[in-house]
Amino acid sequence: MLWLIDMACIIISYVLASWLRYSDFMMKVFWGRFTNLEGYGDKTEHYLVCVVFLLFCVVYSFLADWNRDFAVRGYIREFFSIVRFMTVMLVASSVVIFFFTWGKSVSRLFILIFVFLDILMTYFARIIFKDIFRKYISSDNNAVRVVVVAERNLMEDTVRKLIDNAGNLGYKIVRAYAADAKEESTGGISKENADTQKSSSDSWYIEGIHVHDGINNLTSRLITDPFDEVFINTPNIPQKDMKDIILGFEEMGITTHYNLELPGFGKANTQFDDFLDYSVLTYSMNRTSYKRLFIKRGLDILGGIVGLIITGIVTLFLAPAIMIDSKGPVFFSQTRIGKNGRRFKIYKFRSMYIDAEARKKELADKNEMSGLMFKMKDDPRITKVGAFIRKTSLDELPQFLNILKGEMSLVGTRPPTEEEFKNYNEHYRRRLSMTPGLTGLWQISGRSDITDFDEVVKLDLEYIDNWSLTEDIRIILKTVYVVLFGRGAE
């Protein structure tokens, strides 16, 4: 997004500088007292110089990665980073301009005007976008939810420091656990806007964050909680005593930041990093370039728009058929579990009778799926129209709205129901370490032909561990083939 803003500022500044320097009005009125001021020269060459600036902007943004710390940079640092970018761009572009002998098409006065306008325009555009971006990533739905594990005597300083630094960077502290305290007698939920309290061992709040005592079975206790990352600050606890905790979060696919140097554990990628003003050792099973995630999200938005247009057309034909076939609404919504435990409403065309959920318990002994998911052949809860739209996968089309909203992706793991999720273990939980998708690896590998939930998990984790944009495109194309020929659909 930032490189698009930068490119827009370059184009506007270039056009405006051209007008200020070369227009007849400005030549006569403003620059009249100067002598030997010539016009554009070759206009084609003049605007080819702008193309060079634009190309360099794209190359510099992606190769030099100068936007990586955009959200962290203050206003002064942002200004100097723009000046540095402009300086490098001018030097590099000058080589190209000299090589193609386009120097006569751009005067020094024009370059000065352009540089001044572009720095000014880019700075204000970035500041406005920075404020909007910080509010967006800090909102409840988008913030990275962090669980803190620290020693009791360090807890208050740790939590307050994290909160102070987390504000504009998209982090939200949701829980805290005192690693060296005895197990608390009762659980608790974060208390908003509460002052620090230590009245009893099981009633302790820091800035509204409930501090729980003890970390026994911590990963098991957190399986159904929505959180994204863990920060551990336990300098006085032997490092080997924290190994199981780190391995447990690794199994769940949760990124873990450890505020000490210690050897790597398990299969997670390990690297030194900065986390809200702490130097940490970070363990992560699925670190990836934010640029690739940006492209993936761009494809999701494009696919979501196209998919919703198709859904609107299909609805004109399906809606009457669904309503005539059985009583009930055209669309069906259900709470599903999204990335790292976030709840959202998934949308589908209704393919079952309205009492389907109530009748599910009666059919439990006929479940053909081993594990947590429910699947049976000739399910009596499915309507006649429902059988057709399931066979053709038309019932999934409304999920393009979930994709456009960012709750789902075109490709990912299928989001579980609340009922399935409450029975997850740490291993199953790692399915949720990536945004759920409309299609995925296990769907194209047999879709409903697969009856073993562990096989589903295996394929989902294979996708997560080997994710790439190329793999997403391959899965989308394979999904089209599978849907057209109806293989594995029910």
C-alpha positions in Angstrom: 0.0 0.0 0.0 2.8 2.4 0.9 4.5 2.0 -2.4 1.3 2.9 -4.2 1.0 6.1 -2.1 4.7 6.9 -2.9 4.0 6.3 -6.6 0.9 8.5 -6.6 2.9 11.3 -4.9 5.7 11.0 -7.5 3.2 11.3 -10.4 1.3 14.3 -8.8 4.5 16.0 -7.9 6.0 15.4 -11.3 3.0 16.8 -13.2 2.7 19.8 -10.8 6.4 20.5 -11.1 6.1 20.3 -14.9 3.3 22.8 -14.8 5.1 25.2 -12.4 8.3 25.1 -14.5 7.1 24.8 -18.1 3.6 26.1 -18.5 3.2 29.3 -20.6 1.5 31.1 -17.8 4.3 30.4 -15.3 7.0 31.1 -17.9 5.6 34.5 -18.5 4.4 35.6 -15.1 6.6 33.9 -12.6 9.9 33.0 -14.4 9.8 36.0 -16.7 12.7 37.7 -14.9 15.0 34.8 -15.7 16.7 34.5 -19.0 17.3 31.5 -21.2 14.5 29.4 -19.7 13.5 26.8 -22.3 10.4 24.6 -22.5 10.1 20.8 -22.1 12.3 19.8 -25.0 11.2 16.3 -25.9 8.0 15.7 -24.0 8.3 11.9 -24.4 11.7 11.9 -22.8 10.5 14.2 -20.1 7.8 11.8 -19.0 10.0 8.8 -19.5 12.1 10.3 -16.7 9.0 10.1 -14.5 8.6 6.4 -15.4 12.2 5.8 -14.3 11.4 7.4 -10.9 8.3 5.2 -10.6 10.2 2.0 -11.5 12.9 2.9 -9.0 10.3 3.5 -6.3 8.9 0.0 -6.8 12.4 -1.6 -6.8 13.6 0.3 -3.8 10.4 -0.4 -1.8 10.6 -4.1 -2.3 14.4 -4.8 -2.4 15.6 -2.2 0.1 12.5 -3.0 2.3 12.5 0.6 3.6 8.9 0.3 4.8 9.5 -2.5 7.2 9.6 -0.3 10.3 7.0 2.2 9.0 4.6 1.8 11.9 7.4 2.2 14.5 9.0 5.3 13.0 8.2 8.6 14.5 7.3 11.8 12.5 10.9 13.1 12.5 12.4 9.7 11.5 9.7 9.4 8.8 10.8 12.8 7.3 14.5 11.8 7.2 13.7 8.4 5.7 11.9 10.1 2.9 14.8 12.5 2.3 17.1 9.5 2.2 14.9 7.7 -0.2 14.7 10.7 -2.5 18.4 11.2 -2.4 19.1 7.6 -3.4 16.4 7.7 -6.1 17.8 10.8 -7.7 21.4 9.4 -7.7 20.3 6.0 -9.2 17.9 7.7 -11.7 20.6 10.1 -12.8 22.6 7.1 -14.0 19.7 6.0 -16.2 19.0 9.5 -17.4 22.7 10.1 -18.3 22.9 6.7 -20.1 19.9 7.5 -22.3 20.9 11.2 -22.7 17.6 12.5 -21.4 19.2 15.3 -19.4 18.0 18.0 -21.8 14.4 17.1 -21.0 14.6 18.0 -17.3 16.2 21.2 -16.0 17.9 21.6 -12.7 15.1 24.1 -11.6 12.5 21.5 -12.5 14.3 18.8 -10.4 14.5 21.2 -7.4 10.7 21.9 -7.7 9.9 18.2 -8.1 12.1 17.1 -5.1 10.6 19.8 -2.9 7.0 18.9 -3.8 7.5 15.2 -3.6 9.2 15.3 -0.2 6.4 17.5 1.1 3.6 15.5 -0.4 5.0 12.1 0.4 5.6 13.2 4.0 2.1 14.4 4.7 0.5 11.5 2.8 2.5 9.0 4.9 1.7 10.8 8.1 -2.0 10.6 7.4 -1.8 7.0 6.3 0.4 6.2 9.4 -2.3 7.5 11.8 -5.0 5.6 9.9 -2.9 2.4 9.8 -2.0 2.6 13.5 -5.7 2.9 14.4 -6.6 0.0 12.1 -3.9 -2.4 13.4 -4.7 -1.4 17.0 -8.4 -2.1 16.8 -9.8 -5.1 18.7 -10.4 -7.2 15.5 -6.9 -6.6 14.0 -4.6 -6.2 17.0 -2.0 -9.0 17.7 -3.2 -10.5 21.0 -0.3 -11.2 23.3 -0.1 -13.5 26.4 2.6 -12.5 28.9 4.5 -15.0 31.0 6.8 -13.4 33.6 8.2 -13.8 37.1 5.9 -12.3 39.8 8.3 -9.6 40.9 8.8 -8.5 37.2 5.2 -8.7 36.2 4.1 -5.2 36.8 7.1 -3.5 35.1 6.9 -6.0 32.2 3.1 -5.5 31.6 3.3 -1.7 31.9 6.3 -1.5 29.6 4.6 -3.7 27.0 1.4 -1.7 27.1 3.3 1.6 26.8 5.1 0.4 23.7 2.2 -1.6 22.2 -0.2 1.3 21.7 0.5 2.3 18.1 2.1 -1.0 16.9 -0.9 -3.2 16.8 -0.3 -5.3 19.9 -2.8 -5.9 22.7 -1.9 -7.6 26.0 -4.8 -9.9 26.9 -3.6 -12.2 29.6 -0.6 -12.6 32.0 0.7 -15.5 34.0 3.1 -15.4 36.9 5.5 -18.3 36.2 7.0 -18.6 39.7 3.7 -18.4 41.6 1.5 -21.2 42.9 -1.5 -22.2 40.8 -4.5 -19.9 41.3 -7.6 -21.3 42.8 -10.0 -19.7 40.3 -9.8 -18.5 36.7 -10.5 -15.1 35.4 -11.1 -12.9 32.4 -9.3 -9.7 31.6 -10.8 -6.7 33.5 -10.9 -3.5 31.5 -9.7 -0.2 32.9 -8.9 -1.7 36.3 -6.1 -0.3 38.5 -3.3 -2.6 39.8 -4.7 -4.9 42.5 -2.9 -7.5 44.6 -5.5 -8.1 47.3 -5.2 -11.8 47.0 -3.2 -14.5 45.1 -6.1 -15.0 42.6 -7.2 -11.4 42.2 -4.4 -9.3 40.6 -4.9 -6.8 37.8 -2.3 -4.6 36.1 -3.8 -1.9 33.8 -6.9 -4.1 33.5 -5.0 -7.2 32.6 -5.8 -10.2 34.8 -2.6 -11.8 36.2 -3.0 -15.5 36.8 -0.8 -17.5 39.2 1.0 -20.5 37.8 1.8 -21.9 34.4 1.1 -25.6 34.9 -0.7 -27.0 31.8 -0.7 -23.5 30.4 -0.9 -24.4 26.8 -3.9 -26.7 27.5 -5.6 -23.9 29.4 -5.2 -21.5 26.5 -6.2 -23.8 23.6 -9.7 -22.2 23.1 -8.6 -18.6 23.9 -8.0 -16.2 21.0 -4.4 -15.1 21.1 -1.6 -14.8 18.6 1.8 -14.5 20.4 3.4 -15.1 23.7 6.1 -13.0 25.5 8.2 -14.7 28.2 10.3 -12.8 30.7 11.7 -15.2 33.2 15.4 -14.4 33.7 15.7 -16.2 37.1 13.9 -19.4 36.1 16.2 -22.1 34.7 16.0 -22.1 30.9 15.3 -25.8 30.8 12.2 -25.4 32.9 10.7 -23.2 30.2 11.4 -25.7 27.4 8.1 -27.5 27.6 6.2 -24.2 27.6 8.0 -23.1 24.4 7.5 -26.5 22.8 3.8 -26.4 23.7 3.3 -23.1 22.0 5.3 -24.3 19.0 2.9 -27.2 18.7 0.0 -24.8 18.6 1.7 -22.7 15.9 2.0 -19.7 18.3 4.9 -17.3 17.9 6.8 -17.1 21.1 9.2 -14.3 22.2 11.7 -15.2 24.9 13.6 -12.4 26.7 16.8 -14.3 27.1 19.4 -16.1 24.9 18.9 -19.8 24.9 19.3 -22.7 22.4 16.7 -23.3 19.9 14.0 -25.9 20.6 12.0 -28.2 18.3 11.4 -27.3 14.6 10.5 -23.6 15.1 12.5 -21.0 13.3 14.6 -19.2 15.9 16.0 -15.7 15.5 17.0 -12.6 17.6 14.4 -9.9 17.3 13.0 -6.7 18.9 9.6 -7.0 20.6 8.2 -3.7 22.1 11.6 -2.4 23.3 12.8 -5.8 24.5 15.6 -7.8 22.8 14.2 -11.3 22.5 14.7 -14.8 21.0 11.7 -15.5 18.8 10.4 -19.0 18.0 8.0 -19.2 15.1 6.7 -22.1 13.0 5.5 -19.9 10.1 7.4 -16.7 9.7 6.9 -15.2 6.3 7.6 -12.0 4.4 5.0 -9.3 5.0 5.3 -8.5 1.3 4.1 -12.0 0.3 1.2 -11.7 2.8 0.4 -8.3 1.3 0.2 -9.9 -2.2 -1.9 -12.8 -0.8 -4.3 -10.2 0.8 -4.5 -8.3 -2.5 -5.5 -11.6 -4.3 -8.1 -12.2 -1.6 -9.6 -8.8 -2.1 -9.7 -9.2 -5.9 -11.1 -12.7 -5.6 -13.6 -11.6 -3.0 -15.0 -8.8 -5.3 -15.2 -11.1 -8.3 -16.7 -13.9 -6.1 -19.4 -11.6 -4.7 -20.4 -10.5 -8.2 -20.8 -14.2 -9.1 -22.6 -14.9 -5.8 -25.1 -12.1 -6.6 -25.9 -13.5 -10.0 -26.3 -17.1 -8.6 -28.5 -15.8 -5.7 -31.1 -14.7 -8.2 -31.6 -18.3 -9.3 -30.9 -20.2 -6.0 -32.9 -18.0 -3.6 -36.3 -19.0 -5.0 -35.3 -22.6 -5.2 -34.1 -22.7 -1.6 -37.3 -21.0 -0.3 -39.6 -23.3 -2.3 -37.8 -26.4 -1.3 -38.0 -25.9 2.4 -38.9 -23.3 5.1 -36.2 -21.0 6.3 -33.9 -18.3 5.1 -31.8 -18.3 2.0 -28.5 -17.8 3.8 -27.1 -19.7 6.8 -24.7 -18.3 9.2 -22.7 -20.0 12.0 -20.0 -19.0 14.4 -16.6 -20.4 13.3 -13.1 -20.2 14.7 -10.7 -18.1 12.7 -7.0 -17.3 12.9 -5.6 -18.0 16.3 -9.0 -18.5 17.9 -10.9 -15.5 16.7 -14.6 -16.0 16.3 -16.5 -14.9 13.2 -19.8 -15.6 11.4 -19.4 -17.7 8.3 -22.0 -17.4 5.5 -23.4 -20.1 3.2 -26.4 -20.8 1.1 -28.7 -22.9 3.4 -28.5 -26.5 2.4 -30.2 -28.1 5.4 -33.5 -28.0 7.1 -33.8 -25.3 9.9 -33.7 -27.9 12.7 -30.5 -29.5 11.4 -28.4 -28.6 14.5 -31.0 -30.0 16.9 -31.1 -33.3 14.9 -27.3 -33.6 14.8 -27.1 -35.3 18.2 -29.6 -38.0 17.1 -27.3 -38.8 14.2 -24.0 -38.8 16.2 -23.6 -42.6 16.0 -23.7 -42.5 12.2 -20.8 -40.1 11.9 -18.4 -41.5 9.2 -15.6 -39.1 10.1 -13.1 -40.4 12.7 -12.1 -37.5 15.0 -13.8 -34.2 15.7 -15.6 -33.4 12.4 -19.1 -34.7 11.6 -19.8 -36.3 8.2 -22.4 -38.9 7.0 -23.6 -40.2 3.7 -27.2 -39.5 2.8 -27.6 -37.0 5.7 -31.4 -36.7 6.2 -31.0 -33.1 7.3 -29.9 -32.0 3.8 -32.7 -30.7 1.5 -33.1 -31.6 -2.2 -31.7 -28.3 -3.3 -29.1 -28.5 -0.6 -27.8 -31.8 -2.0 -27.3 -30.2 -5.4 -25.6 -27.0 -4.1 -23.3 -29.1 -1.9 -22.4 -31.4 -4.8 -21.5 -28.4 -6.9 -20.0 -26.4 -4.0 -22.4 -23.5 -4.7 -23.3 -23.4 -1.0 -19.8 -22.0 -0.3 -20.2 -18.9 -2.5 -21.4 -16.5 0.2 -18.0 -17.0 1.9 -16.5 -14.5 -0.5 -18.0 -11.9 1.8 -15.9 -13.4 4.7 -12.9 -13.2 2.4 -13.5 -9.6 1.5 -13.9 -8.8 5.2 -10.5 -10.4 6.0 -12.0 -13.2 8.1 -11.1 -15.8 5.6 -8.7 -16.2 2.6 -9.2 -17.8 -0.8 -6.8 -20.6 0.3 -6.2 -21.8 3.9 -7.4 -24.3 6.4 -11.1 -24.8 6.9 -12.4 -23.0 10.1 -13.8 -25.4 12.8 -17.1 -25.0 14.6 -17.2 -24.1 18.3 -18.2 -27.7 19.1 -15.1 -29.0 17.3 -12.8 -26.4 18.7 -13.6 -27.1 22.3 -12.1 -30.6 21.9 -8.9 -29.4 20.2 -5.5 -30.3 21.6 -2.2 -28.3 21.1 -1.4 -30.2 17.8 -4.9 -29.5 16.3 -4.8 -25.9 17.4 -1.9 -25.2 15.0 -4.4 -25.5 12.1 -5.6 -22.0 13.3 -2.1 -20.4 13.0 -3.1 -19.2 9.5 -6.2 -17.4 8.2 -8.8 -20.0 7.3 -9.7 -20.5 3.6 -12.5 -21.2 1.2 -10.4 -24.1 -0.2 -7.2 -25.8 0.9 -4.9 -28.7 0.4 -7.1 -31.3 2.0 -10.1 -30.3 -0.2 -8.2 -30.8 -3.4 -6.8 -34.1 -2.0 -10.2 -35.7 -1.8 -12.4 -33.2 -0.1 -15.2 -35.3 1.6 -13.6 -38.6 0.5 -11.2 -38.1 3.5 -12.8 -39.5 6.6 -9.9 -39.3 9.1 -9.6 -36.0 10.9 -5.9 -36.6 11.7 -5.3 -36.8 7.9 -7.1 -33.5 7.5 -4.8 -32.0 10.2 -1.7 -33.5 8.5 -2.6 -31.9 5.1 -3.4 -28.6 6.7 -0.1 -28.4 8.5 1.7 -29.5 5.4 0.1 -26.5 3.7 1.0 -24.1 6.6 4.6 -25.3 6.8 5.2 -25.0 3.0 3.0 -22.0 2.2 3.8 -20.0 -0.9 1.9 -17.8 -3.4 2.7 -20.4 -6.1 1.1 -23.1 -3.9 -2.0 -20.9 -3.4 -2.4 -20.5 -7.2 -2.0 -24.2 -7.7 -4.6 -25.0 -5.1 -7.1 -22.5 -6.6 -6.6 -24.0 -10.1 -6.9 -27.6 -8.8 -10.1 -26.6 -6.8 -11.7 -25.3 -10.0 -11.0 -28.7 -11.6 -12.3 -30.6 -8.6 -15.5 -28.6 -8.4 -16.2 -28.9 -12.1 -15.9 -32.6 -12.1 -17.5 -33.0 -8.7 -14.9 -35.3 -7.3 -15.1 -35.8 -3.5 -18.0 -33.3 -3.0 -21.1 -34.1 -0.9 
